[in-house]
Amino acid sequence: MFALLYSVLNTIFTNVYHSQQCSSCGQGSAVYLNSSSITLASPKRNDEMPQILLNCLNLDGQSIGNCPFSQRLFMVLWLKGVTFNVTTVDMKSRKPDVLKDLAPGAQPPFLLYGTEVKTDTNKIEEFLEETLCPPKYPRLAAHNPESNTAGLDVFSKFSAYIKNSNPQMNDNLEKGLLKALKKLDDYLSSPLPDEIDENSADDVTSSTRPFLDGQQLTLADCNLLPKLHIVKVVCLKFRGFSIPRSLTSLWRYLDAAYAREEFSSTCPSDEEIHMAYSSVVKALK
């Protein structure tokens, strides 16, 4: 596989590893993603090929594991229209040498491009957005800045909720999570500027858009949706809490997302998520 990688000239391969020790659960094996159809540049040297290394958890060593950062970049590549192949790698017994030598002490995800290392998922995403650009690849950035921050407090409220072991605090922490979900629902139900026709006599007071920034999935969705999926699965399993159906705009958003292959096909199974969080969730006692 590496021989093939380095034998190709004038093409940059994006190689994605899902490494052991996921930042959220500290477990897992790996998946090697070879996006061999991406032409990013014409490098002068083969060592200028970028590599993206990501966290992952796999129960069976075969399927995509639980890691919202990994899923986020999977979705970006898929939405860009990149064709890629996935080959599993056993991180426990056959850990790739590249993972032993690059960025000692750093936890994936990170991107290596020549001598430059990007250790931030946002920077990796920016690299993909800037490099995989029109006319060959679509822009995925949201048009409305507010879409990038919508729902970002949900995951922190979720973490506080599931990591609490004090029954007396449970109700207040659940209310905090509900408040964050309601805030997201409010954003999804509020019309965006391009949904309002200033020349129309009718006032637009609500939105029916399927996604955060409109009719299409954007980078904002790639960031938020993997986390929302974890929130939904973990809360139901360990706290018996379901996202209220009264949050109709939020459920419209989730239903639209699950109908898209770019999201649903990159979601880990419920069992993967349950295992990842079994040691994270605190029992109420």
C-alpha positions in Angstrom: 0.0 0.0 0.0 2.8 2.4 0.8 4.7 1.4 -2.3 1.6 2.3 -4.3 1.3 5.5 -2.5 4.9 6.7 -3.2 4.9 5.4 -6.8 2.2 7.9 -7.9 3.5 11.2 -9.3 1.6 14.5 -9.7 -1.1 13.2 -7.3 -1.4 13.8 -3.6 -3.1 11.0 -1.7 -5.0 11.8 1.5 -4.3 9.0 3.9 -6.5 8.7 6.9 -5.7 6.5 9.9 -8.1 6.1 12.7 -5.7 5.5 15.6 -5.8 3.7 18.9 -6.6 5.8 22.0 -9.6 7.9 20.9 -9.5 11.2 22.7 -13.0 10.6 24.1 -12.7 7.1 25.3 -9.0 6.0 25.0 -9.8 2.8 23.1 -9.9 1.3 19.6 -8.2 -0.1 16.6 -7.8 1.6 13.3 -9.0 2.2 9.8 -6.8 3.4 6.9 -8.6 5.6 4.5 -7.0 6.0 1.1 -8.5 8.8 -0.9 -6.5 8.1 -4.0 -8.7 10.1 -6.4 -7.8 13.5 -4.9 -5.5 15.6 -7.0 -4.5 18.4 -4.6 -1.3 19.6 -6.3 1.7 18.6 -8.3 4.4 18.1 -5.7 8.1 18.4 -6.5 8.8 15.5 -4.1 6.7 12.5 -3.1 7.3 13.3 0.6 5.0 16.3 0.1 2.0 14.1 0.1 -0.3 15.0 3.1 -1.5 12.5 5.6 -4.4 12.8 8.0 -4.4 10.7 11.1 -7.6 10.4 13.1 -8.9 8.9 16.3 -11.2 5.9 16.1 -12.8 3.1 18.2 -13.7 -0.2 16.6 -15.2 -3.2 18.3 -14.7 -5.6 15.4 -11.6 -4.1 13.8 -13.5 -3.7 10.6 -16.2 -1.1 10.8 -16.0 2.6 11.3 -15.7 3.4 15.0 -17.0 6.0 17.4 -15.2 9.3 17.0 -17.0 12.5 16.1 -13.8 14.1 14.8 -13.2 11.2 12.4 -16.8 11.2 11.2 -16.6 14.9 10.7 -13.7 14.6 8.2 -15.3 11.5 6.6 -18.3 13.6 5.9 -16.2 16.5 4.5 -14.5 14.2 2.1 -17.7 12.5 1.0 -19.5 15.8 0.5 -16.5 17.0 -1.6 -17.2 14.1 -3.9 -13.9 12.4 -3.2 -13.8 8.7 -4.0 -12.0 6.7 -1.4 -11.3 3.1 -0.3 -11.2 1.9 3.3 -8.8 -0.8 4.5 -8.7 -1.9 8.1 -5.5 -1.9 10.1 -5.1 -3.7 13.4 -3.6 -1.1 15.7 -3.0 -3.5 18.5 -0.7 -6.0 16.7 0.2 -4.2 13.5 0.4 -0.5 14.3 1.7 1.4 11.2 5.2 2.8 11.7 4.1 6.2 10.7 2.0 6.4 13.8 5.0 5.6 16.0 7.2 8.3 14.6 5.1 11.3 13.8 4.4 14.1 16.3 5.5 12.3 19.4 3.1 12.8 22.3 0.4 14.4 20.1 -3.0 12.8 19.9 -4.6 12.5 16.5 -6.3 13.9 14.6 -3.4 15.7 12.9 -2.3 16.3 9.3 1.3 16.0 8.1 2.1 17.9 4.9 5.8 18.0 4.1 7.4 19.2 7.4 4.2 21.0 8.6 2.0 19.3 11.2 -1.6 20.4 11.8 -2.9 19.1 15.1 -6.2 20.8 15.2 -9.3 19.3 13.5 -10.5 22.8 12.5 -7.1 23.4 10.7 -7.4 20.0 8.9 -10.9 20.9 7.8 -9.7 24.3 6.6 -6.9 22.6 4.7 -9.4 20.3 2.9 -11.7 23.2 2.2 -9.0 25.4 0.7 -7.3 22.6 -1.2 -10.3 20.7 -2.5 -11.9 23.8 -4.0 -13.9 24.9 -7.0 -14.2 24.3 -9.8 -13.5 20.6 -9.2 -14.8 20.4 -5.7 -17.7 22.3 -4.0 -17.4 24.8 -1.3 -18.8 23.6 2.0 -18.4 26.6 4.2 -21.6 28.0 5.7 -22.8 31.4 4.3 -24.2 32.5 7.7 -21.6 32.8 10.5 -24.3 31.9 13.1 -24.6 28.5 11.6 -21.0 27.6 12.7 -21.8 28.2 16.3 -25.4 26.9 16.5 -25.6 24.0 18.9 -22.0 24.1 20.0 -23.0 24.2 23.7 -25.0 21.0 23.4 -22.1 18.7 23.8 -20.7 20.4 26.9 -24.1 20.2 28.6 -24.4 16.6 27.6 -20.9 15.8 29.0 -21.8 17.4 32.3 -25.1 15.5 32.4 -23.7 12.0 31.8 -20.6 12.4 34.0 -22.6 13.4 37.0 -23.1 10.8 39.7 -25.1 12.9 42.2 -28.9 12.2 41.8 -29.7 15.5 43.4 -28.0 17.3 40.5 -29.4 15.2 37.7 -32.6 17.2 37.1 -30.7 20.6 36.9 -28.1 19.1 34.5 -30.9 17.6 32.4 -32.6 21.0 32.2 -29.3 22.5 31.1 -29.1 20.0 28.3 -32.7 20.7 27.3 -32.0 24.4 27.3 -29.1 23.9 24.9 -31.2 21.7 22.7 -34.1 24.2 22.7 -31.7 27.0 21.7 -30.6 24.9 18.7 -34.2 24.2 17.9 -34.9 28.0 18.0 -32.1 28.6 15.5 -33.4 25.9 13.1 -36.9 27.3 13.3 -35.8 30.9 12.7 -35.6 32.0 9.0 -32.2 32.8 7.6 -31.7 36.1 5.7 -32.0 34.4 2.3 -35.3 32.8 3.3 -36.8 36.3 3.7 -38.1 38.1 0.6 -38.0 41.8 1.4 -40.3 42.5 -1.6 -43.0 40.1 -0.3 -45.9 41.4 1.6 -46.0 38.2 3.7 -43.9 38.0 6.8 -41.7 34.9 7.1 -41.6 34.0 10.7 -40.4 30.4 10.6 -38.0 28.2 8.6 -38.5 24.8 7.0 -34.9 24.4 5.9 -33.5 20.9 6.5 -30.0 21.9 7.6 -28.2 24.5 9.7 -27.4 26.8 6.8 -30.1 26.0 4.3 -30.8 23.3 1.8 -27.4 21.7 1.7 -25.1 20.2 4.3 -22.1 22.4 5.2 -19.0 22.2 7.3 -21.2 23.4 10.2 -23.3 20.2 9.9 -20.2 18.0 9.6 -19.1 19.4 13.0 -22.4 19.3 14.8 -24.2 16.2 13.6 -21.7 13.5 14.8 -22.0 15.0 18.3 -25.8 15.2 18.2 -25.9 11.5 17.2 -23.8 10.6 20.2 -26.0 12.7 22.5 -29.1 11.0 21.2 -27.7 7.4 21.6 -25.9 7.8 24.9 -28.7 9.7 26.7 -31.3 7.2 25.8 -29.1 4.2 26.8 -27.7 5.5 30.1 -30.2 8.1 31.3 -33.4 7.0 29.6 -33.6 10.5 28.1 -34.8 11.2 24.6 -34.7 14.4 22.7 -38.2 15.8 23.0 -40.4 15.5 20.0 -41.7 18.9 20.8 -38.4 20.2 19.4 -39.9 19.9 15.9 -37.2 21.9 14.1 -34.4 19.9 15.7 -36.1 16.6 14.7 -36.7 17.9 11.2 -32.9 18.5 11.1 -32.0 15.1 12.4 -34.5 13.3 10.1 -33.1 15.2 7.1 -29.5 14.3 8.2 -30.2 10.6 8.7 -31.7 10.5 5.2 -28.4 11.6 3.8 -25.9 8.9 3.1 -22.9 11.1 3.9 -24.1 11.2 7.5 -26.0 7.9 8.1 -23.3 5.8 6.5 -20.5 7.3 8.5 -22.3 7.0 11.9 -20.9 4.3 14.2 -23.3 1.7 15.4 -25.2 2.2 18.7 -23.2 -0.6 20.2 -19.9 1.1 19.3 -21.1 4.3 21.1 -22.4 2.3 24.1 -19.1 0.7 24.6 -17.1 3.9 24.2 -19.2 5.6 26.8 -19.7 2.8 29.2 -16.7 3.9 31.2 -17.5 7.6 30.8 -21.0 7.7 32.0 -21.3 7.9 35.8 -24.0 5.9 37.5 -26.4 7.9 39.7 -25.9 6.8 43.3 
